[in-house]
Amino acid sequence: MNKSEGIHFYVNIKNLDEIIQGEEEANDEVKRSIHRLHTFFAGITKAVKHFNGEIEKFTHGRVHVYIEKLDDENDEQYKLRAKRLILSCFTFCYDVFNELGVYSRYTKFKLQGGADYGEYYKYEIEDLDEFTTIGGVANIAAKITNFAFSGYIYITDEAYDFIPDSEQDNFTKLDDDELQEIHERLKGSPSIYKAKYTSLTMDDVIKNLMDDLEEYCKDIADVKLDEIKFESARAKIDFSRLNRKKNKHVTGCIQFADIRGFTKLFNVSDSNLDDLFAVLQMLYQKLNDCVDLADGVRVQFQGDRIVAVFNSFSDESDEDIIRAFEASLKIKDEVECINNEKCDELGRHKLKIGIGISFGEFYATRLGIRHNMDNLVLGSIVKKSDIAEDKYADNNEIVVTKEYKDKVDELSTDSIKCKVILENLTSISTTGYYKTTVSFSDYESRVKELIDEQEANAKEVTGAAIAAKSITTNIGKERTLRPWGN
């Protein structure tokens, strides 16, 4: 795990969920969205690489970029490069991508962006073939992105210092009313500035890049919709076999599990880096193991958050909704085990986790170009699972959607485990989400209790049947009971 410093910049398709929902309702298997997302990611990747930025990953409609200072550039050169990169992403979307002939009739993508500057850690996750960055700077950039208006870039005061002086007047500071909700979500009080991308200065470097991107994306988009296929998922999802032409239509669960406050544990002096590296290694492995042992599949790590899917297949160990719930309970237990095993490394702190689960239909794919390809899950339930974790799950809580709860309710008549899950779900006011703080041991104990009761009742019924020599009807003794056959 290497420490670095620079700008973290998120750019997000603000209206992607609405676009996908519209396609889902039209029963169009989100072909258009996948077609467009692949081209969009390809164009953004080329723009970012042109200005020597790095793409960490794609998550839904969001691109996570970090921009580090080059060895041979001064502060002013770095500021100009960062501005050009950020402006190019917006200009590409609005002036090039949305105007491509193949997409011009579709609902336009609307972008929002957020940036922060600070220290972070780059981590190649051992044995799990995945890269991520860890740090408050990424978390803040992601969160302020969600608040940005369409066509706007929101930046912190730290990032503001790394905007060219000539552009700073184009950013306005958010007032107290605008900042209130952001500060509640950030649990901090940084100053935030905003600018519409059209207010920033376009130069010939960006214009020339846009010309190149237009030709490049015309070629990338030269794929007919009927070439994009969807297969029903009848086995565990194997993302390595997916791409924009070969996708999976899945019915199952999506899980988001987020470690709370981990990045705040890093000392400014770096003195606890080795300790936290050991904690992080164990954390990623444990999260992945809990998913894997429950017949789930990791989609990706997003900082200190894991996204996983659980779907039905022929030799699954249990119903997908049960496996997703039990994996979540085990994740909570494993986090507590890490707190106990790594108490010296964690100092006075304890890790906490919030988990969200949704159930329904979604689409699994893998998009991007060459070394910038990422696993993606698309569909309305993805957003709902994200909201369950990010907005409603308090520390060490599991929050589920109404669709998940309804599916559990449907199966609870025949499933003891579903009956126990249902017993432990409490409505969160009128939100359509339900929460639980049940532990895995309490859940297991209640399941065992109900199984024992069921077996005892079965024995009682069987005993009564054996004891009865005959039955009496309105015509007298009719027959002798023989519970074991002739």
LUMMARNU-833133 format. One record per atom (N, C-alpha, C): residue in one letter; x, y, z. Coordinates in pm, whole numbers, plus 50000, padded with zeros to 5 digits. Example, Ala and Ser with C-alpha at 12.3 -4.5 7.8 and 13.67 -1.06 7.14 Angstrom:
LUMMARNU-833133
A513194943150780 A512304955050780 A513204967050780 S512854977550708 S513674989450714 S512905000350787 
***
This chain:
LUMMARNU-833133
M500864988150000 M500005000050000 M500895012450000 N500785020549896 N501635032249880 N500855045049905 K501475054049977 K500845066950004 K501095076449888 S500095084149853 S500235093749744 S499445106249779 E499465115949687 E498785128649710 E498355134249576 G497165139949573 G496705145949448 G495215148449451 I494685151649334 I493255154449319 I492515141449292 H491425139349365 H490475128849332 H489265135549269 F488905130749153 F487825136749075 F486835125849034 Y485555128049068 Y484505119049024 Y483645126248922 V483295119348815 V482325124448720 V481235113948707 N479995118248716 N478885108848727 N477755112848632 I477125102648572 I475945105048488 I474755106548581 K474335118748601 K473355121848704 K471995115248678 N471615114048552 N470285108748519 N470315094348469 L471395087048496 L471495073248447 L470405064348504 D470085065748632 D469065057348693 D467715059348626 E467385071748592 E466125074548523 E466125068148384 I467245069048314 I467355063248180 I467195048148186 I467875041748281 I467795027248295 I466385023048334 Q465775030348425 Q464415026948467 Q463455027648349 G463635037648264 G462785038848146 G462945026948054 E464175022348037 E464415010447953 E463844997848017 E464004996648147 E463454984948216 E461944984248199 E461294995648213 E459844996048201 E459394992848059 A460254995947962 A459934992847822 A460344978647786 N460884971247883 N461324957347863 N462344956247750 D463294965547753 D464284966247645 D465644960947688 E465724954847805 E466954948447854 E468154957847859 V467904970547877 V468934981047890 V470034980047784 K469694975547666 K470684974647558 K471264988347525 R470384998247516 R470845011647480 R471785017147587 S471445014847713 S472285019947822 S473675013547820 I473725000447798 I475014993647792 I475824998347671 H475164999647557 H475815004647437 H476425018347462 R475635027147522 R476085040947546 R477155041647655 L476955033847761 L477925034247870 L479315029947823 H479355019547740 H480655014847691 H481355025847613 T480635032447524 T481225043347445 T481625054947535 F480765058147631 F481065069147724 F482335066147803 F482425054147860 F483615050447936 F484865050747848 A484735046347723 A485885046347632 A486365060547606 G485415069647581 G485785083547554 G486395090347675 I485795088247792 I486335094047916 I487735088747943 T487915075647922 T489245069647943 T490295076347855 K489965078347728 K490915084647636 K491225099047679 A490195106347726 A490405120147772 A491295120647896 V491015111747990 V491795111448114 V493245107648086 K493445097648003 K494805093347969 K495565104347894 H494845111847811 H495485122647734 H496155132747827 F495545134747944 F496105144348040 F496785137448158 N497255125248133 N498045117648231 N497345115848366 G496035114348361 G495305110648480 G495145095548485 E494665090348598 E494455076048615 E493005073348653 I492435063148589 I491085058848624 I491185047148721 E490625049148840 E490615038048936 E489615027448893 K488375031748867 K487355022148824 K486085029348784 F485225021748718 F483875026048686 F482925019648786 T482015027448841 T481025022248934 T479655027648893 H478845018948836 H477545023048782 H477795033448673 G477335045848687 G477595056148586 G478665065748630 R479485061748724 R480465070848783 R481875066448747 V482715076148713 V484105073648682 V484965080048791 H485825072048853 H486675076648961 H488075079048905 V488515091548908 V489785095748850 V490675101548960 Y491955098548954 Y492885105949040 Y494015111748955 I494455123548996 I495425131348917 I496605134749008 E497735128448982 E498935130849062 E499885140148987 K500655147549063 K501635156549003 K502765148548940 L503145152248819 L504245145548749 L505585150548800 D506595142348785 D507925145848836 D508495158548772 D508165160848646 D508795171848573 D507895184048557 E506835185248638 E505965197048623 E505905204948753 N505715218148738 N505565226848855 N504085228148890 D503805235748995 D502425236949044 D501485242448939 E501925252648865 E501045258748766 E500735249248652 Q501705241448613 Q501475231648507 Q500505220748554 Y500655216748680 Y499765206648737 Y498335211948743 K498175224248788 K496845230248796 K496175230948659 L496935235048558 L496375236248424 L495985222548368 R496835212748390 R496535199248343 R495285193748409 A495165195748539 A493985190848611 A492725197548561 K492795210748539 K491625217848488 K491235212848351 R492215210948265 R491925206048130 R491285192248134 L491775183748222 L491205170248233 L489735171048276 I489475178748380 I488105179848432 I487175185748327 L487605196648265 L486765203248164 L486555194248043 S487565186448007 S487455177647891 S486385166947912 C486265161748034 C485265151448062 C483855156948039 F483615169048085 F482305175148066 F482055178747920 T483055184847859 T482905189047719 T482685176947629 F483395166247657 F483215153947579 F481775149147588 C481215148747708 C479855143647726 C478835152247652 Y478885165347676 Y477845174147624 Y478015177547476 D479255179647434 D479475184647298 D479835173647198 V480295162247247 V480695151447156 V479775139347173 F479795133247289 F479065120747311 F477565122247285 N476935132147348 N475485133847333 N475075137147190 E476015142247112 E475705146446975 E476085136146870 L476645124946911 L476925114346815 L475625110046748 G475685108246616 G474465105146542 G473715093246596 V474455082946641 V473805070746688 V473065072946820 Y473435083446895 Y472815086047025 Y471965098847028 S471975106546923 S471385119946928 S469885119746957 R469195108546927 R467755107746952 R467425103247094 Y468435098847167 Y468205093647302 Y468235105047405 T467725101947524 T467825111447635 T469295114547661 K469625127347669 K471015131447685 K471545127547823 F472805123447827 F473475121547955 F473705135348018 K473435136248147 K473705148548224 K474795145348326 L475845153248325 L476995150448413 L477005159348536 Q477565153848643 Q477885161348764 Q479275156948808 G480015165948870 G481375162548909 G481725167849047 G482735161549109 G483205165949240 G484685163049254 A485405171949320 A486845170049336 A487315174649473 D488305167549523 D488975171249648 D490465168649629 Y491275174749713 Y492725172849707 Y493215168249843 G494105158149843 G494665153649969 G495455140749953 E495805134950066 E496575122550068 E495655110450064 Y496165099650006 Y495405087349998 Y496395075849979 Y495855063749981 Y496695051749967 Y496215043749846 K497165039149767 K496875030649652 K497155016249691 Y496195007549665 Y496284993949717 Y495934983649611 E496894975349574 E496644963549493 E496264952249589 I495004948349588 I494504938849686 I495044924949656 E495834919749746 E496504907049724 E495514895649708 D495784886949610 D495024874749583 D493604877249532 L493194889849522 L491834892749478 L491804900449346 D492964902849289 D493074908749155 D492224921249141 E492414930549233 E491664943149226 E492484954349286 F492294966349229 F492984978349276 F491954988149330 T492324995149437 T491445005549490 T492295016049560 T491695027649584 T492355037849664 T491575039449794 I492325042649900 I491745044250033 I492085058250083 G491085065450129 G491365078650185 G490135087350190 G490125096550285 G489005105750298 G488805114250175 V489885116950102 V489795125549984 V488875119349879 A488955106249860 A488075099549764 A486635099649813 N486455097249941 N485125096949999 N484435110449986 I485165121150014 I484595134550006 I484255138049861 A485185135049769 A484945138049628 A483695130849578 A483535118249618 A482355110449575 A481075116549629 K481075120549755 K479865125549818 K479445139149763 I480405148149742 I479995161349691 I479555160349545 T480055150249473 T479575147949336 T478075145749336 N477575138149433 N476155134949439 N475275147149457 F475845157949511 F475075170149534 F475155179949418 A476095177949328 A476315187649220 A475145187849123 F474795199849075 F473775201448972 F474285196148839 S473385193748746 S473785189348613 S474675199948548 G475795195448492 G476705204548424 G477635212048517 Y477585208748648 Y478395215948747 Y479485207148807 I480565213748845 I481655207548919 I481675213849058 Y481625205349161 Y481755209949299 Y483165206149347 I483845215549412 I485185212749461 I485335217849604 T486165211149681 T486445215649818 T487435227149815 D487605233549930 D488595244349938 D490005239249912 E490275226449947 E491585220649919 E491815219549768 A490795215049695 A490915213949550 A490925227749484 Y490225237249544 Y490165250949491 Y491565256849477 D492435253449571 D493815258349567 D494605252649450 F494075241949389 F494765235749276 F494015238049145 I493225248749143 I492615253749020 I493435265848975 P493735267048846 P494505278648800 P493905291748850 D494755301048888 D494285313848941 D493305320648847 S493535319148718 S492685325748619 S491275319848617 E491075307848674 E489765301348675 E489035302748808 Q489735306948911 Q489125306849044 Q487925315949055 D487945327048981 D486805336248986 D485545330248923 N485705319548845 N484555313048784 N483845303548880 F484445301148996 F483845292849100 F483225301849206 T482025298549249 T481375305949356 T481225296949478 K481335302949593 K481265295349718 K479815292449753 L479525280249792 L478175276649833 L477815283949962 D476565288549972 D476155295450094 D475805285250203 D475475290350321 D475245281450436 D474075271950413 D473005276850347 D471855268250321 D472235256750228 E473035259850125 E473455249450030 E474405239550097 L475175244350193 L476175235850257 L475615226750364 Q474455230450419 Q473955223450538 Q473835208350516 E473135204350410 E472925190050387 E474235183150351 I475095190150276 I476385184150239 I477215181450362 H477255190950453 H478045189250575 H477495177950661 E476185176150660 E475605165050736 E476065151650679 R476155150850547 R476575138450484 R478075136250496 L478845147250499 L480295146150507 L480785144750650 K479925148150746 K480335148550886 K481595157250902 G481545168450836 G482645178050842 G482155191150786 S483035201050778 S482565214050733 S483535220950636 P483945213950529 P484795220750432 P483995230950352 S484675241450306 S484035250650213 S483935243650077 I482835246050008 I482615239949878 I482375251049775 Y482995249649660 Y482815259049550 Y482185251849432 K481455259249350 K480825253149232 K481055261749109 A481085255148994 A481185262148866 A480505253848760 K479795260448669 K479265253348553 K480415251448455 Y480445239848392 Y481605236748308 Y481765246848195 T480655252648147 T480715262348037 T481345275548079 S481485277848210 S482115290348256 S483635289348259 L484175277148244 L485615275348245 L486175277548104 T487435280948097 T488055285147972 T488435273247884 M487865272947765 M488205262947665 M489445267747588 D490385258747563 D491555262547484 D491725252847367 D492705255447281 D492895247347161 D493275232947193 V493955230847305 V494335217247344 V493075208747364 I492085214347432 I490835206947457 I490035205547328 K489985216247250 K489235215647124 K489785204847031 N491085204247019 N491705194046933 N491415180046984 L491445178447117 L491135165447175 L489695161447143 M488765170947147 M487365167947118 M487195162946975 D487945168746883 D487885163946744 D488335149446735 D489415146346807 D489915132446807 D488905123046871 L488295127446980 L487345119047052 L486095116146969 E485685125746889 E484505123746805 E484745112246706 E485885112246641 E486195101546546 E486385088246618 Y487065088746731 Y487325076646809 Y486015070246854 C485085078246904 C483845072846957 C482875068446849 K482975074246731 K482175069346620 K482515054846591 D483805051646596 D484235037846572 D483795028746686 I483965033446810 I483595025246926 I482095022146924 A481285032046883 A479825030646886 A479285022946767 D480145018346679 D479705011346559 D479364996846589 V478424995046680 V477914981746717 V476404982546717 K475754973546647 K474294973646638 K473684968146767 L472494973346800 L471834969046924 L471564954046926 D471254948246810 D470944933846811 D472184925146831 E473374931346835 E474584923846868 E474764922547019 I474014930447093 I474094930047240 I473104919747291 K473624909347355 K472794898047398 K472704897347550 F471584891847595 F471364889247737 F470974874747756 E471634868047847 E471274854447883 E470764854248026 S469804845748053 S469334844148190 S470434837348272 A470624842148392 A471674836648478 A471184823748543 R471774812448499 R471424799548558 R472574793548637 A473644801148650 A474804797048730 A475324809548801 K476304807648889 K476924819248954 K477504828348846 I477414841348869 I477864851048770 I479384850448757 D479864849148634 D481294849648604 D481544862148520 F481944872848588 F482104885648519 F483204885148412 S484174876348430 S485274875748333 S484794871648195 R483614865748185 R483074861248057 R482114871547995 L481934882948064 L480954892848018 L481624904647949 N480884911047861 N481324923247794 N480074930147739 R480274940647660 R479084948147617 R478184939947526 K478724929847459 K477904921547371 K477324909347441 K477904905247551 K477454893447623 K477194897147768 N475914897447805 N475494902047938 N474574891748003 K474344893548131 K473454884648205 K472244892348257 H471064886148241 H469834891048302 H469614882748428 V469624889348544 V469694882348672 V468484885748758 T467974875748827 T467044878148936 T467744873549064 G467864882649158 G468574879349281 G468774891449369 C469804890749453 C470074901249552 C471364908649519 I471374921349553 I472584929449549 I472864934249690 Q474124933149730 Q474544936949865 Q475614947749858 F475444958349935 F476474968449957 F476854967950106 A478134966550135 A478594966350275 A479764976050288 D479614985850375 D480574996750383 D481154997850525 I482484997650533 I483164999950660 I483125014850692 R482685018250811 R482495032250849 R483745037750919 G484215049150869 G485255056650939 G486655050850931 F486895041150841 F488215034850839 F489315044650798 T489035053050700 T490085062150650 T490515072350755 K489655074850852 K490045084350957 K491095078651052 L491345065651043 L492295059251133 L493755061651093 F493975065650967 F495345067750922 F495935080150987 N497085078551053 N497775089951113 N498385098651005 V498355111651029 V498985120850934 V500465117550916 S501105113151023 S502545110251020 S502885097350948 D501845089350914 D502065076350850 D502595065950948 S502645069151077 S503265060151174 S502505047151192 N501205046951160 N500415034751178 N500085028051045 L500815031550940 L500505026150808 L500655011050804 D501735005750859 D501944991250858 D500844983950933 D500434989851048 D499374983751127 D498064983251049 L497704994350987 L496444994950916 L496484986950786 F497664985450730 F497804977050612 F497424962650647 A497874957950763 A497534944450808 A496034943150833 V495434953550890 V493994953450914 V493244952950781 L493694961250686 L493014962050557 L493104948950480 Q494274942650484 Q494424929650419 Q493414919550472 M493334918950605 M492404909650668 M490964913350635 L490674926250635 L489314930950611 L488824927050472 Y489624929850370 Y489214926350234 Y489024911250219 Q489944903450276 Q489844888950264 Q488594883750334 K488304889050452 K487134884550528 K485834888150455 L485754900450404 L484564904550331 L484334895550211 N485414893050137 N485314884650019 N484924870250056 D485514864950164 D485224851250207 D483754849650248 C483224859650319 C481824858850362 C480884857950242 V481194865550139 V480394865150016 V480574851749946 D481834847549933 D482144835249859 D481544822949927 L481654822150058 L481144810550131 L479634809650128 A478984820950100 A477514821050088 A477074820049943 D477964814949856 D477644813249714 D477294826449646 G477914837349694 G477754850249629 G478964853249543 V478904864249469 V479994868449382 V480304883149407 R481574885949433 R481994899849449 R481954906849313 V481294918349311 V481314926649191 V482594934949191 Q482814942249300 Q484034950149314 Q484124955949454 F485334959949491 F485554968149609 F485534982749565 Q484924991149644 Q484915005549619 Q485465012249745 G486795014249746 G487415019049869 G487285008349976 D486615011750086 D486415001850192 D484974996650193 R484394995750073 R483044990250055 R483094978849955 I482324968349982 I482214957249889 I480814957049829 V480744954049699 V479474952049630 V479454937449584 A478354930449613 A478274916249580 A476874912849529 V476784901649456 V475494897049405 V475274882549447 F474004879149466 F473584865649502 F472404861949411 N472584851649330 N471504847349242 N471284832349256 S470134827749209 S469794813549218 S470474805649107 F470854793449140 F471394784149041 F471174769949092 S471434759949008 S470974746249035 S471504740349164 D472784742449197 D473344736049315 D473644746049428 E472854756749433 E473064766649540 E472764760449676 S473434765849778 S473294760349913 S471984764049979 D471354774949936 D470084779349994 D469494790149903 E468314795049935 E467704805849858 E468644817949855 D468634825149743 D469514836749730 D469254847349836 I467984849549870 I467684859849970 I468204855850108 I468234842850136 I468764838050264 I470284839250266 R470914835250156 R472374835850149 R472894850250161 A472194859550098 A472594873650108 A472504878650252 F471424874450320 F471234878750460 F472274872350551 E472494859350534 E473464852550620 E474884857650595 A475214860750469 A476534866550441 A476694879950511 S475614887750516 S475654900750584 S475854899050734 L475184889150792 L475374886450935 L476804882150965 K477364873750877 K478734869150897 K479744880550879 I479444889650786 I480314901350770 I480344909450899 K479174911250960 K479144918651088 K479994911551193 D479884898351200 D480674890751296 D482174891851268 E482544891051141 E483964891551104 E484564905251136 V483784915751117 V484274929151152 V484534929951301 E483664924051380 E483874924051525 E485094915451562 C485294904451491 C486484896151514 C487764904051484 I487734911751376 I488894920151343 I489144930351454 N488074936151506 N488224945551618 N488944939151736 N488614926351762 N489234919351875 N490664914751843 E490854909351722 E492164904051685 E493184914951657 K492714926251610 K493614937151571 K493434949451659 C493104947151785 C492854958551873 C494094967151893 D495284961051895 D496504968951910 D496724977851788 E496514972151669 E496704979951547 E495674991051533 L494454988351582 L493384998351571 L493425008751681 G494225006351783 G494305015851893 G493005016451970 R492505028351992 R491265030052069 R490025028351981 H490215026551854 H489085026851760 H488525012851736 K487275012551690 K486635000251648 K485985002451512 L486114992451426 L485474993151296 L483984990251311 K483194997051230 K481754994751224 K481374993251077 I480204987551054 I479794985050917 I478304987650899 G477944992250781 G476544993750742 G476314985650615 I475164978750607 I474914969450496 I473524971950437 G473434971650305 G472154972850236 G471944961050143 I470714955950137 I470384944750048 I469104948049971 S469124945249841 S467914946649759 S467664933449685 F466434931849638 F466084919849560 F465284923949438 G465554917349325 G464794919949204 G465584916149081 E465194921848967 E465874919148842 E466944929848815 F468094925348765 F469154934748729 F469994928548619 Y470974936048573 Y471804931848460 Y473264932348501 A473994921848466 A475424921048497 A476214922248367 T477274930348369 T478094932148250 T479504935948291 R480354937948192 R481734942248215 R482074951748101 L482354964448136 L482544974748034 L483874981848052 G484324987847943 G485564995447946 G486504990647837 I487644997247829 I488624994447725 I489904988847786 R490344977547736 R491624971247769 R491824970147921 H492774977947975 H493104976548117 H492144984448207 N491204991348149 N490214998748227 N488834992648206 M488704979848242 M487424972948236 M486974969748378 D485684971648403 D485164969148538 D483854961748533 N483634953648639 N482354946748657 N481294956948694 L480124955648635 L479034964848664 L477734957248682 V476884962148772 V475504957448782 V474604969648759 L473624968048674 L472754979048634 L471314975348659 G470524985148698 G469104982948722 G468624991148839 S467314992648848 S466745000948955 S467114996049093 I467234982749109 I467494977549243 I468924980549288 V469814983649196 V471184987249235 V471155000149317 K470435009849266 K470325022649337 K469655020749472 K468635012249477 K467925010049603 K468835003649708 S469674994449665 S470604988149759 S471624998249810 D472095006749719 D473035017349755 D472415026649859 I471165030649836 I470455039449930 I470275032450065 A469935019550061 A469745012050186 A470985012750273 E472155010850210 E473415011150287 E473825025250323 D473855034050222 D474465047250240 D473585056850320 K472285056150298 K471385065950360 K470735060850488 Y470375048050492 Y469545043250602 Y470245034150702 A471305027350663 A471945017850756 A472845025150854 D472495024550981 D473375029651086 D474475019351113 N475375022751202 N476485013751233 N475965000051276 N476514989651211 N476214975651241 N474744971951218 E474104979051128 E472734975851088 E472724970050946 I471744961450922 I471434956750787 I470094963050749 V470044969350633 V468804975450584 V468434968950451 V467164965150437 V466704958550315 V465584966650252 T465374964350123 T464314971350051 T462974964350071 K461914971250031 K460574965350041 K460454952849955 E461064953049837 E461014941549748 E461674929349812 Y462764931749882 Y463434920749954 Y462524915450065 K461974924650142 K461104920550253 K459874912950202 D459304917550090 D458134910750034 D458484896649987 K459674894849930 K460094881549887 K460294872350007 V460874877550113 V461034869750237 V459674865850292 D458744875350291 D457384872850339 D456714861750258 E456904862250125 E456314852350036 E456804838150068 L458084836950104 L458674823750127 L458604819350273 S458164828250362 S458244825250504 S457294813950547 T456244811450469 T455324800550503 T456034787050497 D456934785550400 D457624772750381 D459074772850429 S459604784350463 S461014785250502 S461144790850643 I461714782750731 I461934787350868 I462914798950871 K463954798250790 K464934809050788 K464294822250744 C463444821650642 C462754833850598 C461824839050707 K461204829750780 K460334833850891 K461124841450997 V462324836751025 V463174843451126 V463664856951074 I464034857550948 I464444870450890 I463314880450903 L462094876050867 L460924884850871 L460664889851012 E460814880951111 E460594884751252 E461504896251294 N462674897051232 N463684906651278 N463734919451196 L462824921151099 L462824933251018 L461854943451075 T462344955651093 T461534966551146 T461464977751043 S460264982651017 S460084993150917 S460785006050959 I461445012550865 I462045025750890 I461025036150847 S460115039550936 S459055049150911 S458315045450783 T458155055050691 T457425052450566 T458365052450446 T459595048650467 T460615049550361 T460545038150260 G459935026850299 G459975015050214 G461225006750238 Y461935009850345 Y463135002150384 Y462924996450523 Y463614985250551 Y463464978150678 Y464854975050734 K464974975450865 K466294973750926 K466274962651030 T467494957751060 T467664948151169 T469064949451227 T469174946551355 T470474946251422 T470754932151475 V469984922251431 V470134908751484 V471554903751459 S472074895951554 S473394889851538 S473244876151472 F474344871051420 F474284857951356 F473944847051458 S474474848251580 S474194837951682 S472724838051722 D472124849951736 D470714850651771 D469844845351657 Y470234848551535 Y469514843551418 Y469584828251413 E470764822551432 E470914807951430 E470124801451543 S470164807551660 S469454801851775 S467944801351749 R467424812151691 R465984812651663 R465604802551555 V466444801051454 V466194791051350 V466154777151411 K467134774151497 K467184760951561 K465964758751649 E465554769151720 E464394768151808 E463144764351728 L462944770851614 L461764768051533 L461854754251468 I463044750151429 I463214736651373 I462884726151478 D463384728251601 D463094718851710 D461604718151738 E460934729651736 E459484729851758 E458764722051648 Q459214724251525 Q458584717351412 Q458754702251423 E459954697751460 E460214683451474 E459394677551589 A459294685151698 A458514680251812 A457044678851774 N456524688551700 N455114687951656 N454894676251561 A455894673851474 A455774662751380 A455734649451454 K456574648051557 K456584635751636 K455264633851709 E454704644951758 E453444644151831 E452314639651738 V452304645051617 V451274641051519 V451434626551480 T452694622351456 T452954608451417 T452574598951530 G452904602751653 G452554594351768 G451064592651784 A450334603351762 A448874602551772 A448294593551665 A448884594251546 A448394585951436 A448644571151463 I449814568151518 I450154554251548 I449254548751659 A448964557351757 A448154552951871 A446704550051831 A446224556851728 A444814554951688 A444654541751613 K443734532651659 K443494519951593 K442564521551474 S441634531151488 S440674532951380 S440134547051386 I439414550851283 I438754563751285 I437264561451275 T436484570651331 T435024569251333 T434404579951245 T433474575951162 T432764585451077 T431284584051108 N430454590651031 N429004589851054 N428434576251019 I429264567750960 I428784554150931 I429514543751016 G430144548751127 G430804539651218 G432274538151188 K432904527451243 K434324525151221 K434584522051076 E435494530451012 E435674529250868 E436924521550831 R438074524950895 R439294518150858 R440324519450970 T441344511150964 T442434511851058 T443574520150999 L444154529251080 L445244537751032 L446534529651021 R447204530650908 R448494523950890 R449484534250838 P450134541750930 P450984552950888 P452184548650807 W452604535950813 W453804531750742 W453474523850615 G452264523650574 G451884516450451 G451544502050477 N451294494250372 N450874480250387 N452014471250425 
***
